[in-house]
Amino acid sequence: MAYGQAPVALKTKLGYAIGDLGLNLHWQAMTLFLAYFQTDVQGVPPVWVGVGFLVAAIADGLANPLMGVWADRTSTRLGRYRPFILWGGVPLGAVMAACFTAPGFGQGGLIAYAILSHMAWRGVYTIVSIPYASLSARITQDAEERSSLTGYRMTCAFIGGITVSFLLPALAARIDRMATGGAYGGLGYSISGLVVGTLSVALFWLCASVVKEQPYPALTPASRATLDSDVVGFLRTLGRSGPLMRLLVSIGLIQVAGALQFRNLVYFFKYDVGDMDLAAYAMPAFSAASAVSVPFWVWLSRRTSKKVSWQTGTGLAALSSLAFLMAPSDRPALAVAAIAALFVGCTVHAVGFWAMLPDLVDYNEWRFGRRDEAKIFGVASLAQKVALGLAGALLGWLLSAIGFVPNATQSAETLSGLRLLMSLLPCGLFVATLALMAGYPLDGALHRRIVEELDGRAGGDAVEPVPAKSPGMESADRHPGLSHHARGARV
């Protein structure tokens, strides 16, 4: 049996999934609470918060492909990707605590601190997240097993979301009440960030100790190339991969839509509903709704296809956005129900995206004769991060445009504008994604054919990882010119 075709052990699935629980403690803290903390606790003007999100996301996004190149060319006794997961967790936890600290600087120093600490958080996050995501391509090549693996991963990710959405604000409020009698202050968030960051370190160590990287297939010419020719060769194939480009643009649109909705949730509960206590329970409930829906999306992907599952969830997200807009202001329960449905619909993007990417690694190897695992995951993360940065800047500017003033009673026009930001624009982006992914061609039958042909090229043999700095090493797999299948593929 060729590499990656055997069923994945439950222990491996759970061990891998626990790593994303740790990552999502950071990601959801950044998504749900960082903008609120910077405006309402640190006192950073909303426009500068938006600028900070844009600058940090662009810097992070540019670092993602470079991290992919670094990881793809790494070879250690622990494997290619596990060392980054093992050793990157400690600085990641420390930077999280720094991001949720209010240092008491003047406004200029405070703005600089907010932007630089945000950039550091994203940068260290990339050092862990890109190798972690790339590791999935080293666990199995079976499309259905990848869907199952992603299901376990996303379930743990949403458990991480539930944990941080409840623990971070609740612990911060409790600490501040004990220390100063106030709620949601700098001390509470700083200590809470340190607690959550420490928990993530333990989860990363557990993941790295349980998951073992499988033997590597014979090296492609790209793996033996010099750094410059490796990068140039990858960039030449990137724009020619139709399915990959469709997915990257789609996830970029999804990230903008999600940022406009999810980053506004705290503002919605504080200023529109007027009940932050409700937010402390509703936001974990939203993450729980996502977690509960993961098995359904995995089942639908395996029963039909990843594309059908993606389109179904995106349609639900679009309809839920409209339902939120139409919910009467005096009936917040209807708006909360619409948000819960939105979370369920958007869950498919997490499940589908991370299950589709390993398939596209196989597709690109079949199509172009290059196996670029971490580079593809790095570029995918670049698309996400740039989109999130643009969304963060857009959110800061739009909040200012609708007259938002932190820690003040908002006007009726501002509250109406807030609802529009969370509904109409995201709905349009969801519809655009539906149109774009309608042409996604990679299904289960084509992927099985791709894997069979790749196995045929390699002769069913595998080799242990070797250092990328050995360009002269010979390999049984030269990946000769494209087969008649690959030449005839339409993308």
C-alpha positions in Angstrom: 0.0 0.0 0.0 1.4 3.4 -1.0 2.2 6.2 1.4 -0.8 7.8 2.9 -3.5 5.3 1.8 -3.9 3.4 5.1 -6.7 4.5 7.5 -5.5 7.1 9.9 -5.5 5.9 13.6 -7.9 7.6 16.0 -4.9 8.6 18.2 -3.3 10.4 15.3 -6.5 12.2 14.4 -7.1 13.4 18.0 -3.4 14.3 18.4 -3.5 16.4 15.3 -6.8 18.0 16.2 -5.6 19.1 19.6 -3.0 21.3 17.9 -5.7 23.3 16.2 -7.4 23.7 19.6 -4.3 25.4 20.7 -4.1 27.6 17.6 -7.7 28.6 17.8 -7.2 29.8 21.3 -5.1 32.5 19.7 -7.0 33.0 16.5 -10.4 33.5 18.1 -8.9 35.7 20.8 -7.5 37.8 18.0 -10.7 37.7 15.9 -13.3 38.3 18.7 -11.5 40.4 21.3 -8.4 42.2 20.1 -10.2 45.1 18.3 -12.6 45.6 21.2 -9.7 45.5 23.7 -7.7 48.0 21.7 -10.6 50.5 21.3 -12.4 50.1 24.7 -9.6 49.1 27.1 -6.3 50.4 25.6 -8.0 53.5 24.2 -6.7 53.3 20.7 -8.8 55.3 18.1 -10.8 53.0 15.9 -9.1 54.3 12.7 -5.7 53.3 14.1 -7.0 49.9 15.2 -8.0 49.4 11.5 -4.6 50.5 10.3 -2.9 48.2 12.8 -5.0 45.2 11.6 -4.1 46.1 8.0 -0.3 46.5 8.6 -0.1 43.4 10.8 -2.0 41.2 8.3 0.0 42.3 5.3 3.3 41.7 7.1 2.0 38.4 8.3 0.6 37.5 4.9 4.0 38.2 3.2 5.7 36.0 5.8 3.4 33.0 5.2 4.9 31.9 1.8 8.4 32.5 3.2 7.5 30.3 6.2 6.3 27.7 3.7 9.6 27.7 1.8 11.5 27.4 5.1 9.4 24.5 6.3 9.5 22.7 2.9 13.3 22.8 3.0 13.7 21.7 6.6 14.9 18.3 7.6 15.5 17.2 11.2 15.3 14.0 13.2 11.8 15.1 14.3 10.7 15.6 10.7 10.0 18.6 8.6 7.1 20.3 10.4 7.0 19.1 14.0 9.9 21.1 15.4 8.1 24.4 14.6 5.0 23.2 16.5 7.1 22.0 19.4 9.3 25.1 19.9 7.1 27.9 18.6 4.4 27.6 21.3 6.3 29.3 24.2 6.9 32.6 22.4 3.4 32.5 20.9 1.9 32.3 24.4 4.1 35.2 25.7 3.2 37.5 22.8 -0.5 36.9 23.4 -0.2 38.2 26.9 1.7 41.3 25.6 -1.1 42.0 23.1 -3.7 42.1 25.9 -1.7 44.5 28.1 -2.5 48.2 28.5 0.9 49.8 29.1 -0.3 53.2 30.0 1.6 55.1 27.3 0.6 58.4 25.7 -1.6 58.1 22.6 1.4 57.9 20.1 3.2 55.3 22.1 0.0 53.4 22.7 -0.7 53.2 19.0 2.8 52.0 18.2 2.6 49.4 21.0 -0.8 48.1 19.7 0.5 47.8 16.1 3.9 46.3 17.0 2.5 43.8 19.5 -0.2 42.8 17.0 2.5 42.2 14.3 4.6 40.1 16.7 1.6 38.0 17.6 0.7 37.3 14.0 4.4 36.6 13.1 4.9 34.0 15.8 1.5 32.5 15.1 2.7 31.9 11.5 5.8 30.1 12.6 3.5 27.5 14.3 0.4 27.5 12.1 1.9 27.0 8.6 3.9 23.9 9.6 0.9 22.6 11.5 -1.4 23.0 8.5 1.1 21.5 6.2 1.4 18.4 8.4 -2.0 17.2 7.2 -0.6 16.5 3.8 2.0 14.2 5.5 -0.6 12.2 7.4 -2.7 10.8 4.5 -3.4 11.1 0.8 -6.9 9.6 1.0 -9.5 12.3 0.2 -12.1 10.8 2.6 -9.6 10.3 5.4 -8.6 14.0 4.9 -12.3 15.0 5.3 -12.4 12.9 8.5 -9.1 14.3 9.8 -10.4 17.9 9.1 -13.6 17.1 10.9 -11.7 16.1 14.0 -9.5 19.2 13.6 -12.4 21.6 13.2 -14.3 20.1 16.1 -11.3 20.8 18.4 -10.8 24.2 16.8 -14.3 25.2 17.7 -13.8 23.8 21.2 -10.9 26.2 21.4 -13.2 28.9 20.2 -15.7 28.1 22.9 -13.0 28.0 25.5 -11.4 31.4 24.7 -14.7 33.2 24.0 -15.9 32.3 27.5 -12.6 32.1 29.5 -10.9 35.2 28.3 -13.5 37.9 29.1 -14.9 36.0 32.1 -11.5 35.6 33.7 -10.5 39.1 32.9 -13.6 40.5 34.5 -13.2 38.4 37.6 -9.5 39.4 38.1 -10.3 43.0 37.7 -13.2 42.9 40.2 -10.9 41.2 42.7 -8.0 43.7 42.1 -9.7 47.0 41.5 -13.5 46.5 41.6 -13.7 47.3 37.8 -14.5 45.0 34.9 -12.7 44.4 31.6 -9.6 46.3 32.5 -6.0 45.9 31.4 -4.7 43.8 34.3 -7.5 41.2 33.9 -7.0 40.8 30.2 -3.2 40.6 30.5 -3.3 37.8 33.1 -6.1 36.0 31.2 -4.0 36.2 28.0 -1.1 34.6 29.8 -3.3 31.8 31.1 -4.8 31.1 27.7 -1.3 31.3 26.1 0.1 28.8 28.6 -2.7 26.4 27.9 -1.9 26.6 24.2 1.7 25.7 24.8 0.7 22.4 26.5 -1.6 21.6 23.6 1.1 22.2 21.0 3.5 19.9 22.9 0.9 17.2 23.1 0.2 17.4 19.3 3.9 17.3 18.4 4.5 14.2 20.7 1.5 12.2 19.3 1.6 12.9 15.6 4.5 11.4 13.6 5.3 12.5 10.1 5.0 9.7 7.5 7.9 8.7 5.2 8.4 11.2 2.4 7.8 10.3 -1.3 10.8 10.4 -3.6 12.0 14.0 -4.1 10.7 16.0 -7.0 13.1 18.2 -8.9 11.7 21.2 -7.0 12.8 19.7 -3.7 16.3 19.3 -5.0 16.5 22.8 -6.6 18.3 25.8 -5.2 16.2 28.2 -3.1 15.9 30.7 -5.9 14.8 28.3 -8.6 12.5 26.5 -6.1 10.6 29.7 -5.3 10.5 30.9 -9.0 9.3 27.5 -10.1 6.5 27.6 -7.6 5.4 31.1 -8.5 5.2 30.1 -12.2 2.8 27.3 -11.4 0.7 29.2 -8.9 -1.3 31.3 -11.4 -1.8 28.4 -13.7 -3.6 26.3 -11.1 -7.2 27.1 -11.7 -8.8 25.2 -8.8 -6.2 26.6 -6.4 -6.9 30.2 -7.5 -10.6 29.7 -7.2 -10.3 28.5 -3.7 -7.8 31.2 -2.7 -10.0 34.1 -4.0 -13.1 32.5 -2.4 -11.5 32.1 1.0 -10.3 35.7 0.8 -13.9 36.9 0.2 -15.1 34.7 3.0 -12.5 36.1 5.4 -13.6 39.7 4.7 -17.3 38.8 5.2 -16.5 36.9 8.4 -14.3 39.7 9.8 -17.1 42.3 9.3 -19.5 40.0 11.1 -17.5 38.4 13.9 -15.4 41.3 14.9 -18.5 43.4 15.4 -20.2 40.9 17.7 -18.9 42.4 21.0 -20.0 45.8 19.8 -23.4 44.5 18.8 -24.0 43.0 22.3 -22.6 46.0 24.1 -24.2 48.8 22.2 -27.2 47.4 20.3 -28.5 44.7 22.7 -27.0 46.5 25.7 -26.2 43.3 27.6 -22.5 42.2 27.8 -23.5 39.5 30.2 -25.6 37.9 27.4 -22.5 38.1 25.2 -20.5 36.1 27.7 -23.0 33.2 27.2 -24.0 33.8 23.5 -20.6 33.8 22.0 -19.5 30.4 23.4 -22.9 29.1 22.3 -22.2 30.3 18.8 -18.9 28.4 18.8 -20.7 25.4 20.2 -23.2 25.5 17.3 -20.3 25.5 14.9 -18.7 22.5 16.7 -21.9 20.5 16.7 -22.3 21.1 13.0 -18.9 19.8 12.0 -19.9 16.1 11.7 -22.8 17.2 9.4 -20.5 19.0 7.0 -18.0 16.2 7.0 -20.8 13.7 6.3 -22.2 15.9 3.5 -18.7 16.2 2.0 -18.2 12.5 2.0 -21.8 11.8 0.8 -21.7 14.3 -2.1 -18.5 16.3 -2.5 -16.5 19.0 -0.8 -17.8 21.5 -3.4 -21.5 20.7 -2.7 -20.9 21.0 1.0 -19.1 24.3 0.5 -21.9 25.8 -1.6 -24.6 24.6 0.8 -22.9 26.2 3.8 -22.2 29.4 1.9 -25.9 29.7 0.9 -26.9 29.3 4.5 -24.5 32.0 5.6 -25.9 34.4 3.0 -29.5 33.8 4.1 -28.6 34.1 7.7 -27.0 37.5 7.1 -30.2 38.7 5.6 -32.2 37.3 8.5 -30.0 39.2 10.9 -30.6 42.4 9.0 -34.4 41.9 9.1 -34.6 40.9 12.8 -36.4 43.7 14.8 -34.3 45.6 17.2 -36.7 45.0 20.1 -36.4 41.2 19.6 -32.7 40.4 20.0 -33.5 36.7 20.3 -34.2 36.6 16.5 -30.9 38.3 15.8 -29.1 35.9 18.0 -30.7 32.9 16.3 -29.7 34.3 12.9 -26.1 34.7 14.1 -26.1 31.1 15.4 -27.2 29.9 11.9 -24.5 32.1 10.4 -21.9 30.3 12.5 -23.2 27.0 11.4 -23.0 28.0 7.7 -19.5 29.5 8.0 -18.3 26.3 9.6 -18.2 24.6 6.2 -15.5 27.1 5.1 -13.2 25.9 7.9 -13.9 22.3 7.2 -13.9 22.5 3.4 -10.9 24.8 3.0 -8.4 22.8 5.1 -9.7 19.5 3.5 -9.4 20.9 -0.1 -5.9 22.2 0.3 -4.1 18.8 0.7 -6.1 17.6 -2.4 -4.7 20.6 -4.3 -1.2 19.8 -3.2 -1.7 16.4 -5.0 -3.4 18.2 -7.9 -0.5 20.5 -8.5 2.0 17.7 -8.3 0.0 15.8 -10.8 -0.4 18.8 -13.1 3.0 20.4 -12.8 5.4 17.8 -11.4 6.0 19.7 -8.2 5.0 18.8 -4.6 4.8 22.1 -2.7 3.1 21.3 0.5 4.1 24.1 2.9 4.3 26.6 0.1 0.7 26.1 -1.0 -0.4 26.3 2.6 1.7 29.4 3.0 0.1 31.1 0.0 -3.4 30.0 1.2 -2.6 31.6 4.6 -1.4 34.7 2.7 -4.7 35.0 1.0 -6.5 34.7 4.4 -4.3 37.2 6.2 -4.3 39.9 3.5 -8.1 39.6 3.3 -8.4 39.9 7.1 -6.0 42.9 7.1 -8.1 44.7 4.5 -11.3 43.8 6.4 -9.7 45.1 9.7 -8.8 48.4 8.0 -12.2 48.6 6.4 -13.9 47.9 9.7 -12.0 50.6 11.5 -12.8 53.2 8.8 -16.4 52.2 8.5 -16.9 52.3 12.3 -15.6 55.9 12.2 -17.8 56.7 9.2 -21.0 55.6 10.9 -20.2 57.7 14.0 -19.1 55.0 16.4 -17.7 56.4 19.7 -16.1 53.9 22.1 -17.7 53.6 25.6 -20.6 56.0 24.7 -24.3 55.6 23.9 -24.5 55.1 20.1 -27.1 57.0 18.0 -29.8 55.2 16.1 -28.0 55.9 12.8 -24.8 54.3 14.2 -26.6 51.2 15.4 -28.4 50.8 12.0 -25.0 51.2 10.3 -23.5 48.6 12.5 -26.2 46.1 11.4 -25.6 46.9 7.8 -21.9 46.2 8.2 -22.7 42.9 9.7 -25.2 41.8 7.1 -25.6 43.3 3.7 -22.0 43.6 2.6 -21.1 40.1 3.9 -24.1 38.7 2.1 -22.9 40.1 -1.2 -19.5 38.5 -0.6 -21.1 35.2 0.1 -23.0 35.3 -3.1 -19.8 36.2 -5.1 -18.2 33.1 -3.5 -21.1 30.9 -4.6 -20.6 32.1 -8.2 -16.8 31.6 -8.1 -16.8 28.1 -6.6 -19.5 26.9 -9.0 -16.6 26.2 -11.5 -14.4 24.3 -9.0 -13.6 21.0 -10.9 -11.9 18.8 -8.4 -14.1 16.0 -7.1 -13.6 12.6 -5.5 -13.3 10.7 -8.7 -10.7 13.0 -10.2 -8.7 13.1 -7.0 -8.6 9.3 -6.8 -7.3 9.2 -10.4 -4.7 11.7 -9.5 -3.4 9.7 -6.5 -3.3 6.5 -8.5 -1.2 8.2 -11.2 1.1 9.7 -8.6 1.6 6.3 -7.0 2.3 4.9 -10.5 5.0 7.6 -11.1 6.7 6.8 -7.8 6.4 3.1 -8.3 4.7 2.8 -4.9 7.9 3.4 -3.1 8.7 6.0 -0.4 11.9 7.3 1.0 12.9 8.9 4.3 13.2 12.7 4.5 16.5 14.0 3.3 18.0 17.5 3.6 16.9 19.9 0.8 20.5 21.1 0.6 21.5 18.0 -1.3 20.5 19.0 -4.8 22.7 16.4 -6.4 21.0 13.4 -4.9 19.4 11.1 -7.4 15.8 9.9 -7.1 13.8 7.1 -8.6 11.0 9.6 -9.3 12.0 12.2 -11.9 8.4 13.2 -12.6 8.7 13.1 -16.4 6.5 15.2 -18.6 2.8 15.4 -17.9 0.7 12.3 -18.7 -2.1 12.4 -21.2 -4.5 12.8 -18.2 -2.7 15.9 -16.9 -2.3 17.4 -20.4 -6.0 17.0 -21.0 -7.1 18.5 -17.6 -9.3 21.6 -17.8 -8.8 24.1 -15.0 
